[in-house]
Amino acid sequence: MKYTLYLVCLLVISQSVSAQLFSKEKILNQENFDKQRLTWGFFLGFNSYDFKFEYEQDLPDILIERTGGFNVGLISDLRINDYINLRFEPGLIITQRNLQYDPLYFQGLDFNDSDLLREVKSTYIHFPLLVKFSTKRINNFKPFIVGGFSTALNLSSNQDNPEDNSGNEFRTKKNMLFYELGFGIDIYLYWFKFTPSIRGVFAINDELIRDVDPNSPWTGNVQSMQTRGVFINFTFQ
């Protein structure tokens, strides 16, 4: 279902691009849209998250299985000038990562197969503040790059849970900081502006909460664990 939606969106975009670039008739849609000081909208999208690990000792890497996630949120856009906009995009992000540990982490310990796997479910309330740098509008298209910083509240962090991995609870920090970089293209349709974009998010702070046991096989060898991910968003304004 997810890949079918990707394909449909790509076909719609490609047909619209072809019509605008190769047709002699170039009617400007939403001609005065960018003259507004403040505009609003919403976005829907998909994400793929993983972790960047740094280790204390030279042991096998913790393997990360990504699973597709979902994004939804609102947009407020403040026009600075013809080429620069300030954007605030609060949203809800749902994702999951599965961590697979090598048996070497449990050498000398009693363990079973379930100890080698940890499911890390994350539900982020995401607050990015971004600066959008656009090119000059070309017919009904305007490419752009975007970057900025964000903070997020992880509702699934288990930060305050007294249990740790010895009780099957993998804990992460509740408050996160990120920097973000991306690009996209504004497509001016007859009734609204449609914007597909791709953005990378990269954590600034360490997300892992260590187990009580400093020699824990799950957290003892981890120097830092930082989230990183990719968004594919479709914006409607």
C-alpha positions as CSV (number, residue, x, y, z in Angstrom):
1,M,0.0,0.0,0.0
2,K,2.8,2.4,0.9
3,Y,4.7,1.8,-2.3
4,T,1.5,2.1,-4.4
5,L,1.0,5.6,-2.9
6,Y,4.6,6.5,-3.7
7,L,4.0,5.4,-7.3
8,V,0.8,7.3,-7.7
9,C,2.3,10.5,-6.3
10,L,5.3,10.2,-8.6
11,L,3.1,9.7,-11.6
12,V,0.9,12.8,-10.8
13,I,4.1,14.9,-10.3
14,S,5.8,13.7,-13.4
15,Q,2.6,14.4,-15.6
16,S,2.3,17.8,-14.1
17,V,6.0,18.6,-14.7
18,S,5.8,17.4,-18.3
19,A,2.7,19.4,-19.0
20,Q,4.3,22.6,-17.7
21,L,7.8,22.2,-19.2
22,F,6.9,21.0,-22.6
23,S,3.5,22.6,-23.3
24,K,3.4,26.0,-25.1
25,E,0.6,27.1,-22.8
26,K,2.0,28.3,-19.5
27,I,-0.8,29.5,-17.3
28,L,0.3,30.5,-13.8
29,N,-1.6,28.8,-11.1
30,Q,-1.9,30.5,-7.7
31,E,-0.1,33.5,-9.1
32,N,-0.3,35.6,-5.9
33,F,0.2,32.8,-3.4
34,D,3.8,33.8,-2.6
35,K,2.8,37.4,-2.0
36,Q,1.0,36.5,1.2
37,R,2.8,37.3,4.5
38,L,1.6,34.2,6.3
39,T,0.2,30.9,4.9
40,W,-1.0,27.7,6.5
41,G,-1.2,24.1,5.5
42,F,-0.7,20.5,6.5
43,F,1.5,17.5,5.6
44,L,1.3,13.8,5.4
45,G,4.3,11.5,4.8
46,F,6.4,8.5,5.6
47,N,9.7,8.1,7.5
48,S,12.5,5.6,7.9
49,Y,14.5,5.9,11.2
50,D,17.6,4.2,12.5
51,F,20.3,4.8,15.1
52,K,24.0,5.8,14.9
53,F,25.9,3.9,17.6
54,E,29.4,4.7,19.0
55,Y,30.9,1.8,21.1
56,E,33.2,1.6,24.1
57,Q,34.8,-1.7,22.9
58,D,35.4,-3.4,19.6
59,L,32.5,-5.8,19.6
60,P,30.1,-6.7,16.8
61,D,27.8,-3.9,15.8
62,I,24.3,-3.8,17.0
63,L,22.2,-4.5,13.9
64,I,19.3,-2.1,13.2
65,E,16.2,-3.2,11.3
66,R,14.2,-0.2,10.0
67,T,10.5,-0.3,9.7
68,G,8.4,2.3,7.8
69,G,6.7,5.0,9.9
70,F,4.1,7.7,9.4
71,N,4.1,11.5,9.7
72,V,1.3,14.0,9.9
73,G,1.3,17.6,11.0
74,L,0.5,21.3,10.4
75,I,2.5,24.1,8.7
76,S,2.8,27.8,9.3
77,D,4.9,29.7,6.8
78,L,6.2,33.3,7.2
79,R,7.4,35.1,4.1
80,I,10.6,37.0,4.7
81,N,11.2,37.9,1.1
82,D,10.8,36.4,-2.4
83,Y,13.4,33.7,-1.7
84,I,13.4,33.1,2.1
85,N,10.6,31.7,4.3
86,L,10.5,30.8,8.0
87,R,8.5,27.7,8.7
88,F,7.2,26.0,11.8
89,E,6.0,22.4,11.2
90,P,4.7,20.7,14.4
91,G,3.7,17.1,13.8
92,L,3.3,13.6,15.0
93,I,5.8,11.0,14.0
94,I,5.4,7.3,14.6
95,T,8.2,4.8,13.9
96,Q,9.9,1.6,15.2
97,R,13.4,0.2,15.1
98,N,14.4,-3.3,16.0
99,L,17.8,-3.9,17.5
100,Q,19.5,-7.2,17.0
101,Y,22.4,-8.1,19.4
102,D,25.2,-10.5,18.7
103,P,25.5,-13.4,21.2
104,L,29.0,-12.2,22.0
105,Y,27.4,-9.5,24.1
106,F,26.1,-12.2,26.4
107,Q,29.3,-14.3,26.7
108,G,29.3,-16.0,30.1
109,L,25.6,-15.2,30.8
110,D,22.5,-17.2,30.6
111,F,20.3,-15.9,27.8
112,N,17.6,-16.9,25.3
113,D,16.7,-15.7,21.8
114,S,14.4,-13.0,23.1
115,D,17.3,-11.3,24.9
116,L,19.0,-10.7,21.5
117,L,16.1,-8.6,20.2
118,R,14.9,-5.2,21.4
119,E,12.0,-3.4,19.8
120,V,12.3,0.4,20.1
121,K,8.9,2.1,19.4
122,S,8.9,5.8,19.2
123,T,6.1,8.3,19.1
124,Y,7.5,11.8,18.6
125,I,5.7,15.1,19.0
126,H,8.0,17.0,16.7
127,F,8.6,20.8,16.7
128,P,10.9,21.9,13.8
129,L,11.8,25.5,13.1
130,L,13.1,25.7,9.5
131,V,14.5,28.2,7.0
132,K,13.4,27.6,3.4
133,F,15.6,29.0,0.6
134,S,13.8,29.0,-2.8
135,T,14.8,29.7,-6.3
136,K,12.9,32.0,-8.7
137,R,9.6,30.5,-9.7
138,I,9.7,28.7,-13.1
139,N,6.2,28.6,-14.5
140,N,4.3,26.6,-11.8
141,F,7.4,25.2,-10.1
142,K,9.8,26.5,-7.4
143,P,12.6,24.2,-6.1
144,F,14.0,24.9,-2.7
145,I,16.3,23.7,0.1
146,V,15.4,23.8,3.7
147,G,17.3,23.4,7.0
148,G,17.0,24.2,10.7
149,F,16.7,22.7,14.2
150,S,14.0,20.8,16.0
151,T,13.0,19.4,19.3
152,A,10.9,16.4,20.0
153,L,9.1,14.8,22.8
154,N,9.2,11.0,22.7
155,L,5.9,9.7,24.3
156,S,7.2,6.1,24.1
157,S,10.6,6.7,25.7
158,N,10.0,4.7,29.0
159,Q,12.4,7.2,30.6
160,D,10.6,7.2,33.9
161,N,10.1,3.4,34.0
162,P,12.1,1.9,37.0
163,E,12.5,-1.4,35.0
164,D,15.4,-1.7,32.5
165,N,16.5,-4.3,30.0
166,S,16.8,-6.9,32.7
167,G,13.0,-6.6,32.8
168,N,12.6,-6.3,29.0
169,E,12.3,-2.5,29.0
170,F,14.6,-0.7,26.6
171,R,14.6,3.0,27.7
172,T,15.3,6.1,25.7
173,K,15.3,9.8,26.6
174,K,12.1,11.7,26.4
175,N,13.5,15.0,25.1
176,M,15.5,15.1,21.9
177,L,17.3,17.8,19.8
178,F,17.8,17.5,16.0
179,Y,19.2,19.4,13.1
180,E,17.5,18.9,9.7
181,L,18.4,19.3,6.0
182,G,16.3,18.7,3.0
183,F,15.1,19.7,-0.4
184,G,11.8,19.8,-2.4
185,I,9.8,21.5,-5.1
186,D,6.7,23.7,-4.8
187,I,4.1,22.8,-7.5
188,Y,1.4,25.4,-8.0
189,L,-1.8,23.6,-8.9
190,Y,-5.1,25.2,-9.8
191,W,-6.7,25.0,-6.3
192,F,-3.6,24.8,-4.0
193,K,0.1,24.4,-3.7
194,F,1.4,20.9,-3.5
195,T,5.0,20.2,-2.2
196,P,6.8,16.9,-2.2
197,S,10.0,17.0,-0.2
198,I,12.7,14.8,1.3
199,R,14.4,15.7,4.6
200,G,17.0,14.2,6.8
201,V,16.9,14.5,10.6
202,F,20.0,14.0,12.8
203,A,20.0,13.8,16.6
204,I,22.4,16.1,18.5
205,N,22.1,14.5,21.9
206,D,22.6,10.9,23.1
207,E,19.2,9.1,23.3
208,L,20.0,6.1,25.4
209,I,19.3,5.6,29.1
210,R,21.7,3.1,30.5
211,D,20.7,0.1,32.6
212,V,21.4,0.0,36.3
213,D,24.1,-2.6,35.7
214,P,27.1,-0.8,34.2
215,N,28.1,-4.1,32.5
216,S,24.7,-4.6,31.0
217,P,25.0,-6.5,27.7
218,W,22.4,-4.2,26.2
219,T,23.8,-0.8,27.1
220,G,27.2,-1.3,28.7
221,N,29.2,-1.1,25.5
222,V,27.3,1.8,24.0
223,Q,29.1,5.1,24.2
224,S,26.3,7.0,22.4
225,M,23.1,6.2,20.5
226,Q,21.7,8.9,18.2
227,T,18.6,8.9,16.1
228,R,18.8,9.7,12.4
229,G,16.1,9.4,9.8
230,V,14.6,10.4,6.5
231,F,11.2,12.0,5.9
232,I,9.2,11.9,2.6
233,N,6.5,14.5,3.1
234,F,3.7,15.7,0.9
235,T,2.5,19.2,1.8
236,F,-0.8,20.9,0.9
237,Q,-1.2,24.7,1.3
